[in-house]
Amino acid sequence: MQYSFKEVFGTLVAQKELFDVVAKPLVEDLIRGKNGLLFTYGVTGSGKTHTMTGSPGDGGLLPRCLAMIFNSIGPFQAKRFVFKLDDKNGVDVQCEVDALLERQKRDAMPVPKTPSGKRQIDPEFADMINVQDHCKVEEVDEDNVYSVFVSYIEIYNNYIYDLLEETPFDLIKPKWNNCNTPVRNGDFIPPQSKILREDQNHNMYVTGCTEVEVKSTEEAFEVFWKGQKKRRIANTQLNRESSRSHGVFIIKLAQAPLDADGDNVLQEKEQITLSQLSLVDLAGSERTNRTKAEGNRLREAGNINQSLMTLRTCIEVLRENQMYGTNKMVPYRDSKLTHLFKNYFDGEGKVRMIVCVNPKAEDYEESLQVMRFAEMTQEVEVARPVDRPLCGLTPGRRFRNQAFREELAQKLEIRGGPISGETEEQSASEILLQNFPPLPSCELLDINDDQTLPKLTGVLEERHKLRQKLSEEFAKNVLTFKTILRELDSSVMSKENHFQGKLSEKEKVITGQKTELERLEKKIKTLEYKIEILEKTATIYEEDKRHLQQELESKSQKLQRQASDKRRLEARLQGMVAETTMKWEKECERRVAAKQLEMQNKLWVKDEKLKQLKAIVTEPKNEKPERPSRERDREKPIPRSVSPTPVPNAPPVRLRHRRSRSAGERWVDHKPPSNLPTDTVMQPHVPHAITVAAASEKALAKCDKYMLTHQELASDGEIETKLIKGDVFKTRGGGQAVQFTEIETLKQESPTGRKRRSSPSNADPPEDAADSEWTDVETRCSVAVEMRAGSALGPGYQHHAMPKRRKP
C-alpha cells in the first residue's frame, strides 16, 4: 500500500526538525492574531504523547511552542491582570489602577506566589523546557502589548473535565458502583463535567474552565505538568501508560495596541485581538481483542473509538460536500471532540495533523486504517480567515516614548531639576539657536558708553548675514529637492508604465494558465470520480470475498464440529455398550449365584427332612411331648430346644464378614446422619473405605467404588437396611459419576414375633406334628448366625445376597 503526505519523518528525526516544519507556522499565525489546531493521531502505543510532550533533554512540540511564544513577546508583555478573560470566551482590558488592585489581592493570598524571575523550576520537567535554539518570530508588532493564558482539559468517556480545577478527587483510579455511576461518599468527590457553549462569534468554548495567566515558559509548562498528572492513564496489554482520554492544551494570546503616546494600553475593546492555539493529544484507537480490556477499560476503549469514528465521519462529509457540491449536515454534535473544534473545520484557523505510526507487524491493519484516513483529510479545504484591519495609530510609538523618556532623564540629570513643558520642536529650535553668535550684554550704565551698542549692532549684522546664508542655502536645497522629486516622479511614471505593460502580459499568461488549470482540475475530478467508483467496486468485491471466506470457514467449522460430535457419539455409544454388557454379565452372575443358592438351600432342607424322617422311623416310639398352651407361652417364655451335641474336638464356628469380590479396591462409605444404629452382631464392613456423611467430588475422586447405606421401614414394622453399591468413573467434563450395580438388603427380625405352626390344643395332633414342631425353627431359619449350644436365642441377621451357603 502507498500513501502520500505533505511531509514524512523517519524514526530518527529530531524534535526540532519536526517543530520547525509542523508547529512553527502555527505559532507565527498565533502571534499575528490567527487561530490554529494541532493534534496527534494514531494507534495506541505509537508515540503520540511523546511527540507532543517530549522526553528529558529533548522537549516535544508543546514546550517548544511555549518557548517560541515567550521568546517573541518577552519584552512586550503586559503586566498581570491588565487583560482579564470573561466567562463568554472574550477578553477585557483594565486600567493600571484596577490591574494593580488585582495584583495586590493576589499577593495577599495565604500562599505567596514566587516571582517569575526567581521561580524554582521543578527538576521533574526541567530538562524538557531547556530549549537552546531560542527560536522566535521575526516580525512582531512592537506597538502592541501581549498576555498569555493557558488551560488544560480532557475528554473522557465523551465528558469534558478541567484538569486545572482544584478538586480533591482521584482521576487515575475512579470509583464506580455496579450501576456505572460515581460513588458518593465523604472520601470521594467526583469531578464535575463541563459544558460546551457558543460565543457571539459562533466559536465553541468550555464554560467554567480554569484559565491561568502565565508570564514565562517555565510557569506555563508547570501548569501543564500539574494537569498532566491528573490525566487518566491505564496499563493495557499494548501500552504500559495508555492515555484513556483526549488531552487538549489551549494557549490563548490576547494583544492590544498602545495609545498615541505609546505608554498605556488603548482602552477600546474593539481593538483587542484574542487568538488561540489548541494542542490535542488524542487517545489511541485500539482493538479490544488485542488489549484484552474488560470492565472500565472496555468502556473507555469504546468511547475512544466512537469519538475517533465521529471525527472520521465529519471529515468524510466535509470532503464529500466540497468535491460533489452537496450540502450534507456534518455531525459535529455526535462527539464532544468534534463539537469543540467545529469552528476550526468551518474555517476559523489552520489545522495540522501529525500521524504517528508504529512499525510493529501486529499494528499492520490498524496502521493502514489510520493512514487511509489521514491521506483523505488532505483533500478537505478549509477557508482561511481574513486578516483583521490595523488600527490607525502611528507605528513606532513605543520606541519614541522610550527615547523621549531617556532624553528627559538626561536633561534632568544635567540641570538637576525638572524642566518646563517644552515640546520636542522647541528643544530642536533651541539647539539651532545655539549655533548663532551669542548676544553681548545690552545693559547701558553710562550715557557715554559707545561700545555696547556698536557690539550689539555687529552681532546682529553677523546674525543677519548668517540668516541670509541659511535662507539662500535652504532655497537651493528646496530647488535641488524639487528637481530630484521631479526626476523621481518621472522615473516612477516610466517604471509604472513599464510594470503595467509587464503586468498585462503576466495577466494574460496567468489567465491562460488558469484556463489550463481549470481544465486539468476538471480532468482530475473526473479521474478521481472514476477512481472512487473503482475503489467502491473493489471494496464490494473484497466484502463479497470476505463474506465467502467467512461462510467457508463457518462451513468447515460446522463440518469439524459434526465430525467431532460423531466421534464423541461413537465413543459414548461404545461406552454405553460396554457398560450395558458389563451390567448384564454381573446381573447374570448374580442370578446364577442366587439360583445356585436357592437350589442348595432346597437340597439341604430335603436332606434334613430325610435325616429327621430316618431318625423317626428308626427310633422307638415314646410318649409324645406335651406342647404348652398359648396362655403359658405368653406368660412364660418357652425355653429353646437343645441343639444336637456338637462333634467332639470340632473347633467352634467363628463369625465371619462377607468379603467383597473387589477387596483390593477403594470404597466410599456414604452413611447419612439420619440413619439409626441397628446394634446387630453382624455389621457391614468394608476395609480401606472413606466414610462420609454426604457425597463429595473430592472423596469420589480418590475411590472407584461407592456404597450408600439406606434405611427404611418394612411392612412388618422392622427396620430394613439397604446397601446400594455402584462403580465410580470420571466424566468428560472432569467430574465424577456413579453407576449403581447391585443392592444388598439387611433385615432384622424378632423370633418371638413369628407365627408358629401349631394345631389347636384340644385336637389331636397329626402323626407328623411332633416332627414339624421339632424342626420348625431350624427349617425356617435357613440362614442364621451359628451359635453355641445352650445360648439364648437372639435376633437373626438375614443376608439375601450371600453367594454361598455353609451347612451347619
Buried (B, 14 or more C-beta within 10 A) or exposed (E): EEBEEEEEBEEEEEBBEBBBBBBBEBBBBBBBBBBBBBBBBBBBBBBBBBBBBBEEEBBBBBBBBBBBBBBBBBEBBBBBBBBBBEEEBBBBBBEEEBBBEBBEEEEEEEEEEEEEEEBEBEEEBEBBBBBEEEBBBEEBBBBBBBBBBBBBBBBBBBBBBBBBBEEEBEBEEBEEEEEEEBEEEEEEEBBEBBEBBBEEEEBBBBEEBBBBBBBBBBBBBBBBBBBBEBBBBBEBBBBEEBBBBBBBBBBBBBBBBBBEEBBEBBEEEEBBBBBBBBBBBBBBBBBBEBBEBEEBBEBBBEBBBBBBBBBBBBBBBBBBBEBEEEEEEBEBEBBBBBBBBBBBBBBBBBBBBBBBBBEEEEBEEBBEEBBEBBBBBEEBEBEEBEEEEEBEBEEEBBEBBEEBEEEEEEBEEEEEEEEEEEEEEEEEEEEEEEEEEEEBEEEEEEEEEEEBEEEBEEBEEEBEEEEEEEEEEEEEEEEEEEEEEEEEEEEEEEEEEEEEEEEEEEEEEEEEEEEEEEEEEEEEEEEEEEEEEEEEEEEEEEEEEEEEEEEEEEEEEEEEEEEEEEEEEEEEEEEEEEBEEEBEEBEEEBEEBBEEBEEEEEEBBEEBBEEBEEEBEEEEEEEEEEBEEEEEBEEEEEEBEEEEEEEEEEEEEEEEEBEBEEEEBBBBBBBEEEEEEBEBEBEBEBEEBBEBEEBEEEBBBEBBBBBBBBBEEEEEEEBBBBBBBBBBEEEEEEEBBBEEBEBBBBBBBEBEEEEEEBEEEEEEBEEEBBBBBBBBBBBEBEBBBEBEEEEEBEBBBBBEBBEEBEEE
